[in-house]
Amino acid sequence: MAEQIASTSTSFSPSWLRPAVVERSMAVVDAALIVVSGIGCAVGYLLLTAGLAGKADVYAAASVLVAVNFVLLNVVQQGYRLRTITDLPRTLRMTTATWTALFGALIAIAFTMKVSEEFSRGTTISFYLVGLAALLAWKTVAARWTANSLRNGAFANGRAIMIAEFGLATSSNAVDELGQHGYRLMRIMEIPGRQLASPLLLSSLAPRFEELIAYARENRVEHIFLLMNWSRQHAIESILDVLKILPLPVHLVPDATTARFLRYPLVGTGNTFAAELRRAPLTSRERAVKRALDLTGASLALLVFAPVMLVTAILIKLTSQGPVFFRQTRHGFGGRAFRIFKFRTMRVLEDGPTIQQAQKNDPRVTPIGKWLRKTSIDELPQLLNVLKGDMSLVGPRPHAAAHNTEYEQIIGNYAFRHHVKPGITGWAQVNGYRGEIRAIELMQKRVELDIWYINNWAVRLDLKILLLTVATSLRDPNAY
């Protein structure tokens, strides 16, 4: 019957120091640094070269545009979560990749729209370098401050006690999660499983509950958490009954089994709720919305990347023999076959019952093909498949027909990927599962992520994946 006391101190951090407030503040500081860097670089460079700060309003507007897009990209990557902020190497990589990808995308758009002459190259380069340096320095300071605050419990302002089944408080991450989201666990009362199963629970533990209630009153406790197996209905109801004297909210923390299913969406089914473990294929309205997004996005992308695709086609013809495009049979919605378009990156055109996946330092890959695969430019012709209706911008990546047949026999729920159209990018790809499959476990994880995407589809999820694809496409170690 172990019992732990986290802290009985009445000295707490300021009430404003809550995770949500700090996370929003980080985003505001990012935006402010970017705007100040952009305007400062523009004014400084123009004063040095021309002696006057012309077009200040244009540069100010551009700086605000960059700031807004950078913050949004970080939000979709969960870059402002406390866990991410304190992971300094990850934060620095994410910041550098996002900043670079954002500048590249905006420069491409400005070039396509013929407004690039409005901006000085010197100003743009200095803005990129100074802004990146300022962000990296700020991220370093923020990571150290946040990590130190978490260690000191500065974010835990909600005083709480926990009643836990013996062993669960240490075996689960619930205590750490609560500590990082604004709760200070001042005391943990652990009860052995045999006592929780006893019908005499309250009578056997009456002195301990009385002492815990007195402790909660004396220390102005604000929350009570129950951490135990949800099958212990009698114990949960008994504890709630004994705690009703305290005017405090009581929260039941999901056990390991329940938490697994609560990750799925909850849907109303009459007078009760059910976890939707597998959703039906998209409705006609959802398919129309997704198709409209595909047509709009693919048309805009073709307009923006037309110069890149033209140069790529010329380079392929000049550097190796063979066609510009590579066509291969893939399976789409409902398992129907279609021919996918890609820029040719290899010296072979495999499309049959036996296909070897590209490997690191694969001799079949052409010199220009290696660069095309690394930057994902070889995927751009699939925009034509999107316009044709064979594919979507976002969805499970289609595999070669030979691999499709193989994996359907090995992985039980593999075929469920065909409940939506395949995509140029997908949830598995932005989570690092891209490229060569060296072990069946990697494909199983990819399928698991694809199924999660199908079960949780929403327009905002597609937009999030597209933004993450832009931010991660240039730093994927599995692209070769």
Wavefront OBJ file of the C-alpha trace (Angstrom):
o trace
v 0.000 0.000 0.000
v 2.561 2.499 -1.152
v 1.755 6.169 -0.956
v 3.766 8.957 -2.513
v 3.778 12.673 -1.779
v 4.968 14.786 -4.686
v 4.960 18.126 -2.940
v 3.172 19.895 -0.123
v 4.556 23.307 -0.893
v 2.076 26.136 -1.273
v 4.456 28.101 -3.472
v 3.318 27.741 -7.075
v 4.253 29.258 -10.404
v 2.309 32.215 -11.796
v -1.146 31.273 -13.063
v -0.327 32.472 -16.586
v 2.457 29.909 -17.009
v 0.337 27.228 -18.615
v 1.335 25.062 -21.583
v -1.247 26.559 -23.966
v -0.175 30.123 -23.130
v 3.519 29.303 -23.498
v 2.955 27.476 -26.799
v 1.060 30.453 -28.244
v 3.760 32.801 -26.976
v 6.416 30.770 -28.796
v 4.488 31.197 -32.041
v 4.124 34.953 -31.474
v 7.862 35.335 -30.832
v 8.638 33.349 -34.006
v 6.388 35.636 -36.043
v 7.826 38.784 -34.461
v 11.415 37.678 -35.127
v 10.617 36.944 -38.766
v 8.871 40.286 -39.346
v 11.654 42.249 -37.626
v 14.341 40.326 -39.544
v 12.585 40.874 -42.873
v 12.024 44.596 -42.413
v 15.464 45.097 -40.856
v 17.272 43.293 -43.687
v 15.313 45.193 -46.339
v 15.901 48.616 -44.795
v 19.549 47.903 -43.982
v 20.423 46.481 -47.402
v 18.620 49.229 -49.324
v 20.243 51.969 -47.248
v 23.678 50.478 -47.869
v 23.219 49.996 -51.616
v 20.806 52.732 -52.684
v 20.970 55.242 -49.854
v 17.199 55.151 -49.272
v 14.724 52.627 -47.909
v 12.238 52.356 -50.753
v 9.396 49.819 -50.959
v 9.400 49.395 -47.180
v 5.682 48.585 -47.250
v 6.230 45.808 -49.832
v 8.931 44.176 -47.734
v 6.847 44.543 -44.575
v 3.916 42.768 -46.251
v 6.214 40.020 -47.557
v 7.706 39.555 -44.067
v 4.241 39.161 -42.563
v 3.353 36.603 -45.268
v 6.507 34.602 -44.501
v 5.821 34.789 -40.755
v 2.235 33.561 -41.085
v 3.209 30.640 -43.320
v 6.142 29.655 -41.100
v 3.953 29.601 -37.992
v 1.251 27.577 -39.768
v 3.790 25.033 -41.005
v 5.133 24.671 -37.466
v 1.638 24.264 -36.080
v 0.822 21.353 -38.421
v 4.142 19.736 -37.455
v 3.276 20.224 -33.754
v 6.388 22.354 -33.485
v 4.984 24.388 -30.606
v 4.184 21.446 -28.345
v 6.328 21.425 -25.203
v 7.766 18.014 -26.071
v 8.900 19.264 -29.476
v 10.303 22.517 -28.121
v 12.493 20.671 -25.616
v 13.818 18.259 -28.267
v 16.461 20.713 -29.498
v 18.012 18.624 -32.336
v 14.561 17.903 -33.776
v 13.503 21.535 -33.390
v 16.614 22.838 -35.150
v 16.166 20.370 -38.023
v 12.487 21.226 -38.342
v 13.178 24.974 -38.273
v 15.917 24.789 -40.909
v 13.910 22.513 -43.214
v 10.691 24.509 -42.859
v 12.426 27.873 -43.351
v 14.296 26.624 -46.431
v 11.268 24.907 -47.981
v 9.121 27.979 -47.345
v 11.585 30.306 -49.044
v 11.937 27.943 -51.978
v 8.171 27.682 -52.420
v 7.585 31.434 -52.157
v 10.402 32.211 -54.604
v 8.939 29.682 -57.082
v 5.483 31.248 -56.738
v 6.884 34.781 -57.107
v 8.776 33.700 -60.232
v 5.699 32.055 -61.728
v 3.506 35.097 -61.013
v 6.229 37.405 -62.412
v 6.563 39.495 -59.254
v 10.078 38.396 -58.327
v 11.538 41.615 -59.791
v 9.846 43.488 -56.937
v 12.340 42.030 -54.483
v 16.085 42.572 -54.327
v 18.146 39.392 -54.444
v 20.474 40.795 -51.785
v 17.548 41.539 -49.499
v 16.051 38.093 -50.029
v 19.327 36.277 -49.318
v 20.070 38.386 -46.241
v 16.516 37.842 -44.975
v 16.924 34.087 -45.380
v 20.265 33.994 -43.531
v 19.483 36.514 -40.776
v 15.982 35.130 -40.198
v 17.261 31.564 -39.966
v 20.055 32.566 -37.570
v 17.610 34.491 -35.360
v 15.147 31.594 -35.285
v 17.809 29.005 -34.466
v 19.217 31.160 -31.659
v 15.732 31.746 -30.243
v 14.809 28.058 -30.501
v 17.957 27.130 -28.573
v 17.147 29.561 -25.768
v 13.470 28.503 -25.719
v 14.376 24.783 -25.570
v 16.651 25.242 -22.568
v 14.202 27.478 -20.730
v 11.263 25.139 -21.372
v 13.220 22.030 -20.358
v 14.317 23.712 -17.134
v 10.744 24.863 -16.404
v 9.393 21.343 -16.933
v 11.989 19.919 -14.535
v 11.053 22.507 -11.915
v 7.318 21.904 -12.337
v 6.715 25.464 -13.512
v 3.902 24.399 -15.824
v 2.070 22.396 -13.154
v -0.294 24.920 -11.607
v -3.381 22.721 -11.146
v -3.024 21.014 -7.761
v -4.092 17.379 -8.035
v -4.051 14.026 -6.276
v -4.216 10.594 -7.870
v -5.744 7.321 -6.669
v -4.064 4.559 -8.657
v -4.043 0.799 -8.890
v -0.723 -0.414 -7.543
v 1.994 -0.279 -10.210
v 0.089 1.680 -12.856
v 1.441 5.069 -11.792
v 4.993 3.951 -12.576
v 4.281 1.672 -15.539
v 2.211 4.201 -17.519
v 3.197 7.669 -18.682
v 0.060 9.253 -17.218
v 1.955 11.007 -14.405
v 4.435 12.613 -16.809
v 1.653 13.581 -19.201
v -0.305 15.315 -16.452
v 2.806 17.099 -15.216
v 3.475 18.498 -18.675
v -0.069 19.716 -19.162
v -0.614 21.919 -16.153
v -1.202 19.540 -13.215
v 0.952 19.131 -10.108
v 0.399 15.701 -8.605
v 0.874 16.459 -4.937
v 0.033 12.980 -3.753
v -0.470 9.506 -5.248
v -2.448 6.945 -3.258
v -1.821 3.434 -4.587
v -4.206 0.546 -3.865
v -3.304 -3.118 -4.526
v -5.426 -4.911 -7.096
v -6.729 -7.496 -4.592
v -8.200 -4.712 -2.452
v -9.778 -2.994 -5.474
v -11.485 -6.292 -6.266
v -12.775 -6.689 -2.716
v -16.448 -5.833 -1.966
v -15.184 -4.441 1.383
v -12.975 -1.836 -0.301
v -14.338 1.222 1.525
v -14.396 -0.326 4.985
v -10.866 -1.713 4.691
v -9.410 1.583 3.465
v -11.621 4.023 5.368
v -8.760 5.582 7.433
v -6.672 6.197 4.311
v -9.556 7.826 2.446
v -10.350 10.035 5.443
v -6.734 11.139 5.620
v -6.665 11.784 1.840
v -9.832 13.913 2.027
v -8.332 15.956 4.881
v -5.143 16.395 2.852
v -7.111 17.607 -0.193
v -8.909 20.212 1.915
v -5.790 21.478 3.668
v -3.777 21.835 0.457
v -6.528 23.278 -1.740
v -6.463 20.396 -4.213
v -8.314 21.211 -7.453
v -8.483 17.862 -9.286
v -8.647 14.152 -8.482
v -7.497 11.527 -11.001
v -8.362 7.829 -10.906
v -5.891 5.509 -12.645
v -7.081 1.913 -12.655
v -8.433 -0.768 -14.936
v -11.823 0.303 -16.272
v -13.214 -3.171 -15.648
v -13.146 -2.445 -11.894
v -16.595 -0.903 -11.957
v -17.359 -1.616 -8.280
v -14.113 -0.016 -7.108
v -14.607 3.085 -9.293
v -18.174 3.611 -8.084
v -17.143 3.057 -4.453
v -14.318 5.580 -4.668
v -16.606 8.120 -6.333
v -19.090 7.603 -3.490
v -16.502 8.258 -0.782
v -15.142 11.326 -2.613
v -18.525 12.982 -3.120
v -17.939 15.040 0.023
v -15.243 16.967 -1.868
v -16.586 19.552 -4.375
v -13.886 18.617 -6.888
v -13.904 17.149 -10.405
v -12.884 13.489 -10.560
v -11.232 12.328 -13.808
v -10.951 8.673 -14.819
v -7.682 8.177 -16.737
v -7.998 5.550 -19.519
v -6.217 2.281 -18.868
v -3.903 0.887 -21.542
v -6.620 -1.119 -23.305
v -9.219 1.646 -23.278
v -6.717 4.318 -24.368
v -5.964 2.249 -27.458
v -9.585 2.467 -28.607
v -10.194 6.064 -27.524
v -7.749 7.138 -30.230
v -10.545 6.468 -32.710
v -13.337 9.008 -33.361
v -16.365 8.804 -31.072
v -19.716 8.751 -32.881
v -23.245 8.991 -31.510
v -25.357 5.852 -31.848
v -28.679 6.719 -30.288
v -28.322 7.284 -26.556
v -24.738 6.070 -26.368
v -21.375 6.654 -28.000
v -19.188 4.190 -29.858
v -15.569 4.273 -30.996
v -15.537 4.078 -34.788
v -12.840 1.455 -35.248
v -13.346 1.428 -39.019
v -15.250 4.055 -40.927
v -17.197 3.506 -44.133
v -15.675 4.689 -47.435
v -16.032 8.419 -48.065
v -19.577 9.650 -48.675
v -20.530 11.205 -52.004
v -20.240 14.678 -50.476
v -16.804 13.918 -49.014
v -15.628 12.488 -52.341
v -16.834 15.651 -54.108
v -14.976 17.884 -51.651
v -11.790 15.800 -51.950
v -12.076 15.802 -55.758
v -12.470 19.583 -55.817
v -9.358 19.914 -53.654
v -7.477 17.550 -55.975
v -8.436 19.427 -59.143
v -7.625 22.821 -57.652
v -4.352 21.704 -56.091
v -3.140 19.707 -59.086
v -3.932 22.524 -61.540
v -2.136 25.089 -59.385
v 0.828 22.755 -58.863
v 1.164 22.122 -62.612
v 1.140 25.867 -63.214
v 3.815 26.480 -60.570
v 6.040 23.521 -61.470
v 5.691 23.662 -65.259
v 9.173 25.262 -65.685
v 10.723 22.653 -63.364
v 9.064 19.795 -65.245
v 10.209 21.176 -68.605
v 13.832 21.478 -67.437
v 13.648 17.985 -65.904
v 12.406 16.458 -69.164
v 15.265 18.088 -71.078
v 17.869 16.872 -68.560
v 16.572 13.293 -68.710
v 16.791 13.223 -72.516
v 20.281 14.745 -72.495
v 21.794 12.484 -69.817
v 20.434 9.002 -70.602
v 18.739 6.945 -73.266
v 15.060 6.132 -72.956
v 11.713 7.877 -72.567
v 11.146 10.902 -70.333
v 8.213 9.318 -68.514
v 8.089 5.972 -66.733
v 4.701 4.205 -66.677
v 3.918 1.359 -64.327
v 0.779 -0.566 -63.353
v -0.582 0.276 -59.898
v -3.836 -0.482 -58.094
v -6.198 2.315 -57.121
v -9.619 2.754 -55.550
v -11.373 -0.601 -55.172
v -8.252 -2.399 -56.407
v -8.714 -1.188 -60.000
v -5.525 -1.070 -62.069
v -4.188 2.122 -63.672
v -0.938 3.361 -65.194
v 1.037 5.765 -63.040
v 3.248 8.514 -64.519
v 6.698 9.352 -63.149
v 9.839 10.935 -64.523
v 12.221 8.141 -65.490
v 15.037 7.895 -62.945
v 16.423 4.434 -63.822
v 17.998 2.726 -66.779
v 15.298 0.001 -66.612
v 11.523 0.135 -67.092
v 10.288 -2.720 -64.880
v 6.576 -3.493 -64.930
v 5.737 -7.149 -64.473
v 5.380 -9.966 -61.954
v 8.884 -9.375 -60.552
v 10.063 -5.864 -59.622
v 13.073 -4.939 -57.509
v 12.672 -1.889 -55.283
v 15.191 0.931 -55.496
v 17.960 0.553 -52.914
v 20.614 2.881 -51.567
v 23.358 3.421 -54.169
v 21.301 1.420 -56.684
v 23.349 1.135 -59.926
v 20.133 1.245 -61.983
v 19.493 4.856 -60.936
v 20.820 7.450 -63.380
v 22.933 10.397 -62.105
v 20.093 12.863 -62.705
v 17.628 10.271 -61.396
v 19.316 10.186 -58.007
v 18.731 13.927 -57.598
v 15.161 13.685 -58.898
v 14.312 10.964 -56.377
v 15.964 12.842 -53.517
v 13.935 15.992 -54.208
v 10.739 14.054 -55.168
v 10.638 15.895 -58.514
v 10.222 12.487 -60.176
v 6.721 12.332 -58.618
v 5.445 15.531 -60.279
v 3.962 13.818 -63.389
v 1.517 12.072 -61.042
v -0.342 15.401 -61.048
v -1.622 14.182 -64.424
v -2.948 11.029 -62.733
v -4.743 13.276 -60.250
v -6.375 15.271 -63.044
v -7.399 12.009 -64.752
v -9.049 10.830 -61.543
v -6.836 7.782 -60.977
v -5.147 9.324 -57.946
v -5.599 11.968 -55.276
v -3.115 14.513 -53.944
v -3.232 12.735 -50.571
v -3.851 9.062 -49.900
v -2.039 5.747 -49.403
v 0.908 5.493 -51.775
v 0.203 2.966 -54.575
v 2.704 0.128 -54.866
v 3.699 -1.787 -57.992
v 1.194 -4.493 -58.901
v 3.743 -7.223 -58.135
v 4.340 -5.866 -54.621
v 0.619 -5.346 -54.119
v -0.086 -9.033 -54.702
v 2.752 -10.056 -52.388
v 1.732 -7.828 -49.459
v -1.969 -8.737 -49.691
v -1.005 -12.331 -48.905
v 1.249 -11.393 -45.975
v -0.550 -8.457 -44.271
v -4.151 -9.175 -43.342
v -5.584 -5.624 -43.581
v -3.456 -4.509 -46.531
v -6.426 -4.460 -48.956
v -8.201 -1.868 -46.791
v -5.840 0.736 -48.313
v -7.979 0.575 -51.475
v -10.981 2.155 -49.726
v -9.771 5.537 -51.039
v -7.836 6.674 -54.076
v -4.057 6.377 -53.776
v -2.138 9.604 -53.311
v 1.029 11.387 -54.394
v 1.795 11.757 -50.699
v 0.243 10.295 -47.578
v 0.164 10.106 -43.800
v 2.720 7.271 -43.762
v 5.150 9.256 -45.924
v 5.144 12.400 -43.756
v 5.722 10.164 -40.724
v 8.955 8.796 -42.195
v 7.737 5.601 -43.896
v 8.879 6.228 -47.425
v 11.176 4.484 -49.881
v 12.606 0.972 -49.726
v 10.866 -1.613 -47.518
v 13.731 -3.588 -45.971
v 11.557 -5.532 -43.488
v 7.918 -6.584 -43.442
v 7.500 -4.686 -40.143
v 8.070 -1.419 -42.010
v 5.287 -2.220 -44.453
v 2.976 -3.212 -41.592
v 3.610 0.162 -39.955
v 2.986 1.934 -43.263
v -0.310 0.070 -43.680
v -1.288 0.933 -40.095
v -0.729 4.640 -40.781
v -2.608 4.436 -44.091
v -5.598 2.856 -42.366
v -5.518 5.535 -39.662
v -5.657 8.155 -42.427
v -8.667 6.487 -44.060
v -10.510 6.228 -40.742
v -9.777 9.855 -39.806
v -10.038 11.589 -43.180
v -10.893 15.280 -43.184
v -10.053 18.194 -45.473
v -7.870 19.733 -42.774
v -5.934 16.446 -42.514
v -5.220 16.528 -46.265
v -4.042 20.132 -45.980
v -1.850 19.228 -43.004
v -0.240 16.354 -44.938
v 0.414 18.585 -47.963
v 2.117 21.199 -45.766
v 4.170 18.525 -44.000
v 5.184 17.095 -47.376
v 6.577 20.461 -48.449
v 8.424 20.835 -45.138
v 9.956 17.327 -45.144
v 10.539 16.539 -48.819
v 14.101 17.883 -48.850
v 15.268 16.152 -45.648
v 13.979 12.598 -46.054
v 16.855 10.128 -45.579
v 14.817 7.312 -47.163
v 14.531 9.059 -50.540
v 17.022 7.463 -52.920
l 1 2 3 4 5 6 7 8 9 10 11 12 13 14 15 16 17 18 19 20 21 22 23 24 25 26 27 28 29 30 31 32 33 34 35 36 37 38 39 40 41 42 43 44 45 46 47 48 49 50 51 52 53 54 55 56 57 58 59 60 61 62 63 64 65 66 67 68 69 70 71 72 73 74 75 76 77 78 79 80 81 82 83 84 85 86 87 88 89 90 91 92 93 94 95 96 97 98 99 100 101 102 103 104 105 106 107 108 109 110 111 112 113 114 115 116 117 118 119 120 121 122 123 124 125 126 127 128 129 130 131 132 133 134 135 136 137 138 139 140 141 142 143 144 145 146 147 148 149 150 151 152 153 154 155 156 157 158 159 160 161 162 163 164 165 166 167 168 169 170 171 172 173 174 175 176 177 178 179 180 181 182 183 184 185 186 187 188 189 190 191 192 193 194 195 196 197 198 199 200 201 202 203 204 205 206 207 208 209 210 211 212 213 214 215 216 217 218 219 220 221 222 223 224 225 226 227 228 229 230 231 232 233 234 235 236 237 238 239 240 241 242 243 244 245 246 247 248 249 250 251 252 253 254 255 256 257 258 259 260 261 262 263 264 265 266 267 268 269 270 271 272 273 274 275 276 277 278 279 280 281 282 283 284 285 286 287 288 289 290 291 292 293 294 295 296 297 298 299 300 301 302 303 304 305 306 307 308 309 310 311 312 313 314 315 316 317 318 319 320 321 322 323 324 325 326 327 328 329 330 331 332 333 334 335 336 337 338 339 340 341 342 343 344 345 346 347 348 349 350 351 352 353 354 355 356 357 358 359 360 361 362 363 364 365 366 367 368 369 370 371 372 373 374 375 376 377 378 379 380 381 382 383 384 385 386 387 388 389 390 391 392 393 394 395 396 397 398 399 400 401 402 403 404 405 406 407 408 409 410 411 412 413 414 415 416 417 418 419 420 421 422 423 424 425 426 427 428 429 430 431 432 433 434 435 436 437 438 439 440 441 442 443 444 445 446 447 448 449 450 451 452 453 454 455 456 457 458 459 460 461 462 463 464 465 466 467 468 469 470 471 472 473 474 475 476 477 478 479 480
